[in-house]
């Protein structure tokens, strides 16, 4: 058991993956990267805009007493509903194609390297595996995977040393690719 | 720390987005059906055997006129619950040209040479539109709805009082809402179950 680790329900693949994703930033911070939040910030902005739009419509409903004969209210409703669907659509496209499983983005201030880490779970494998794609400077890529049974101890804690080694090996390989 | 704030915001947004999507779906349905309440639950037995208490009704409010025999839902200003009843009689009031002219004169509108209306800018004008007066009755009631209407009111107005006419229904699917509003024990049992399930879910 490593200090600062949470006990995870070993039967929930979702929890296992989320916990691994949360630990990515710890590793990359330890080797000198600082996290870049702009992908998640854009997603948050889009999501909260659509939440704001529905709150606005709720306010309008109360203000106009939901009177459909009031043309002003009627057109407000159509505009707000239409923009809600547009923003939700953009958000959906953004999550599907831009964010696309990216769980960590960081920049090394000294070397100027940019790193992107995307993760998925391969559920078809038994036991399920954690598949990770490290991309350096949008060019050099390394894909590898490890079963969760190896990453986690039986007690439900992440074996951080092993996790670190797993990431480190991949990272060094990507670095070597860059040098060649 | 920064990650933590974003994580919490993202988690919160999941719940909020679920609520707002449901609300937006309801509003979309309202606008499409042109009805402030496009889905209603039957609360009384006055339309038996057509509808039982607890049936869910789907409404549509874009027809210009309703016909005799249609089942409509109307809402009177002095009553808080909408009523589902059948149209017994209807009467279309279509204004003649003379009446329209008289009405426009009252508003101070004049005609130009080509006999088109001169409409002053920045002024809201009323239009005398055709309307429909309706008398309704519950299938299971011995008499028509006159006693339900307001004092000295002999009919309901299609544009002002109707929420929509029934286009489809699911039998008994909305009975839970009746149980919640009428049975106090059921309400407490339901709240208890929700609390219990939240205790036993994740973490």
Interface residues (C-beta under 8 A of the other chain):
Chain A: X12 X15 X22 X25 X35 X37 X40 X41 X43 X44 X47 X48 X50 X51 X53 X54 X55 X57 X58 X61 X66 X67 X68 X69 X74 X77 X78 X81 X84 X85 X88
Chain B: X2 X3 X6 X9 X10 X13 X16 X17 X19 X20 X21 X23 X24 X27 X28 X30 X31 X34 X35 X36 X159 X160 X202
